Amino acid sequence: MKIVVTGGSGLLGRQVITELCGKGHEVLSLDRKPHPDGFRPSWTVDLKDSGSLHEACAGAQAVVHLAAHIAPNLASDCVTFNENVNLTYNVFKAASDMGVRRVVFASSIAAYGFLYGGRGDAPDYLPIDENHPCRPTDPYGLSKVVGETIADSFALRDPMTVASLRFPGINYDPSYERIKRIMNDPGYRRTGFWSYVDVRDAATACRLGVEIALTGHRIFNAAAPTSNMREPTEELIRRFFPGVKDIRRSRPPNWSGVDSSRAEKELGFRAEHAWERYLTE
C-alpha cells in the first residue's frame, strides 16, 4: 500500500516508517520538520494547510496520523487543544476527499482523564479497558477524545475504517534504563496505572491498524502486558488507589493497568518488547 504518515520526523513516526517499509509498504512522510534520517519521500509541510494534505493523500490507500502536540504543557493549553483538533480534522477530511479508506489515529490513554488530570481521581476499575468512561480535564486528553469523535463522524459518513490507538507512555530507550530508574518511584507513574509500550511495539500496532480488516471506527488500548514496576500491581493499587475494589486481573503479578486484550483479539497485537527481556537486575 501507499501510506501517508503524518509526524514522520518524530520518534514514533520514524519507527512507524521503518516498520511499514520493512513490510513492503510505500511511505510518504509528512512533518513540519525535515526528516532527521533523510528518509525519502518526505515533505516538509504545515498540516494546517489542507491543500498539502489533499495532494499527499492522492493515490494513497491509508494514512497513519501521528502529528500532534504529544503532551500538555509543551505549548499553551489553547494551542495544544486547537492545533491537535485542527490537524486531526484536516487529515480525516483530506483522506475522505481523496478516497483513502484506512486511517490509523494515534490517540492516548490520556483520553480516560487520569494521566494528566491532576485531580488524583481513581478509575472505576482496573485494568482499564476501552469501555471505561473518558473524563479528561486537560487540553491534551480532551483533544484526543475530540479526535476520536472526528474519527466516528468520518467512519459513519464514508466507507472508511479507522483504528484509534490509545497508547500509554512510549519507551524510546532500548536499554530500558529509564524504566529501571522510575522503578524506584511507583507514585510517579500511578496516573498511567504503571503502563507503557515500547516504541517498536507501538509501531507494530500502527501497521496492524492499517493492514487488518476492520469495520467502522474501533478504539484499541495498546500497551505492554506487564507494568513498568517489579511490585505486584494489586499491592500498588492498595497503596495508591485504595478505593478501587473492582480488580479484574490477577496474572501475571505485575500486570499492566491498561488492558490491551481487544487489540490482541481484533488486531493480533502482541507486545514483544518488555523490560523483563532487557533488565536482568
N, C-alpha and C positions, 0 to 999 in steps of 0.2 A: 504494500500500500504506500501511497504518498501521504505522509503525515506531517502536519504543521505542529511544531512545538513552540508555544509562547514561553518566554522566560528561559530560553535555551542557553543563555550565558550564565545562569545561576548554578549553584552546586547541585541541586536536584536536576535541573534541566540538562546539565552536561551528562549526568549519569543516565537519564532517560534517553538521550540521543544515542549514547553508547549501547544501551540495551536494545533499542529499536533497530539501529543499524546492524547490530550483531545478529539479528533475526531476519535480515534481508530487506527491511523496510527502507524506503527513500524518505529522508527527513529534510524539512526546511525549518531552520531555527530563526525565531523572531525575538529580538530583545532590544531595549533601548541602549544597551552597551554592546560593543563588539565582542564576539565570542573569544574568550581568552585562549583557547586552544587552536584558534584559526580554523575551526570547522567551517566547511562549505557544503551546500549553500547556506549562508547566514545573512539575514537582512537586519540592519540597524534601523529600527522604526519606533515610533511612538504609537502604542496601541490605542491611544485616544483618537488616532487618525483612522477612521473606519475604512477609508479608501485603500490604505495599505493592507488592511486585513482582508478586504474583499479580493484584492489582487493575489495575496498569498494563498487564499483558500481555493483559487481557481484550479480545478482538476484534482484537488485533494480528496481522499476518502475518509480522513479522520483528523481531528485536532486534539492535542493534549494541552490543556490550558493551565499553565503553572505561574504565569506572570502575576505578581501581586506584591503589595507590602506584606511581608511574611510574619509580622507580629505587630502588636500595638507599641506605641512609644518610639517607633523609628521615624515617624512623621507625626504631624498633628492628628488629633482624632478625626477632624473633618477630612483631611487629605487621605488618611488611611481608609476610611469608610467610602468616601465618594469615589476615589480612584479605583479601589478594588471592585466596587459595584459597576462603575463605568466600563472598566476593561472587560469584565465578565459579560456584561450585556453586549458590548461591541463584538466580542468573539462569537457569541452564540448567534447574533444577528448576521454576521458575515458568513458563518458556517451555514446557517439556514438559507440565506440568499443564494449561496454558491453550491447548494446541493450536497453539502457534507453530511453524511448520515451517522457518524460516530464521533462523540465528544467525550473526553475524559476531563473532569474538573477536579483540580487539587483543592479539596476542602480541608477541614481540620477538626480535631476533637474540641477545639475552642468553640465550635458551634453549640456544644452542650451547655456552655456557660460557666464552667468551673476553672478552666486553665488560666484565664486572665480576669476572672470575675471580681476578685478582690474582696468578696464578702465572706469567704470561708464557708459557703454553703456545702452541705453534704449531698451526695447523689441519692436518688430513691433506692437504688440497689447497685450491687457490684458483682461481676464486672459489668461495665456499662455497655449496652448494645444500641443498635440503631433505632430501637423503639423508645429509648429514653427521651423524655421531653427536652427540648432545646430552650434554654433560658439565658442567652448571652446578654451581658450588660456592658461589654467593652466593644469598641468600634470594629476590631478585627473579627471577633467571633460573630458579631452581628452581620458583618459583610459576607461571611461565609454562609450564614443562613439565607440571606437575601440571594446570594449566588446560586444556592440550591433551589430556591424558589424560581429564579430565572430558568434554571435547567428544567424544572417541572413545566413551566409555561411552553418552552420550545418543544419539549418532548410530546406535549399534548397536541400542539398545532401541526407538527411536522412528522414525517416518518424518520425521526431521529432517535437514536438510543444514546443515553448518557449514563456514565458511571461517575458518580461523585465519590471521591476517596477521602475519608476523614482520617488524616494522618495525625499521630501524636508527634512529640518531638523527634526529629530525624537525627540519627547519629551519622556524622560525616567523618568520624575518626576510625580508620580501620584497625588501629591498635587497641581501641576501647579504653584508653587511658582516662578519657574524660568521664566515662561512666564509672570507672574504678574510683575516681575522686569523689563523685557525688554519692557513692555508696555510704560515705561517712555521714551524710546528712539526708536521711529519708524525708524529713519535713520539707526540704527544698522541692521535691518532686511530687508532693502529695496531691496538688491540684490537677496533675495529669494522671493520677492514680497509678504512678510508677510504671507508666507505659512508654514505649519508644519503638522506633523502627529503624533499621539500618537503611542507608540511602540506596544500597543495591536492591534490597527487598522492596523499597518504595518504588524504584524504577520498574521492577518486575510487575508490581501491581498496576502501574500505568500501562505497561504493554498488554497485560491481560485485559484491562478495561477496553483497550482498542480491539483486541483480537477475538474475545469471547462473545458469542451471540447473546444479546440481551434484548429485553423488550422495555420500551419506555425509559424512565429515569429510575435508576437504582442507586441507593446510598450504601457505601461499604466502609466499615472500620478496617484499617489495615495496619496492624501492629504486630510486634514480636509476641509469641505466645507466653513468654515469661516476663517478669518485671525487670527493672534495672536495679533491683536490690537483691541481697542474699537472704534477708529475713523472709519467713513465711508471710504471705500477703495478709492472711487473716490477723496475724499479730499486728501488722501495720494499721489495718482497719480499726482494730480495737484501740490502738494508740491515738490515731489521728481523726477517725470518724466513728466514735463510739455509738453514735445514734443510728448507724446503718446496721440493720438486723437482717435484711434480705440479701444473703450472700449465696450466689448461685454457682459457685465453683469450689472445688477442694483440691484438685490436682492439676499440675504439679504444685508443690507447696508455695512457690513464688510465682503464682500465676499472674498474668498481666491484668490490670484493672480495666482494660479495654478488650472487649470480646470481638474477635475477628472471624467468628465461625460462619457468618453469612458470606464473607469473601472467600473463605475456604470452600464452601459448598457451591457457590454460583460462579466464581472466577477461577477456582483451582489454585487460589493463593496459598502459598506456604512460605513463611519467613524462614530463610536458610541461614541468616547471619544473626546470631545471638551472642551476648557477651560470654556465655558459658563456653563457647567454642574458642574464644581467644584469650580469656583471662584464666590463668592456671592457679593464681594465688588468691 
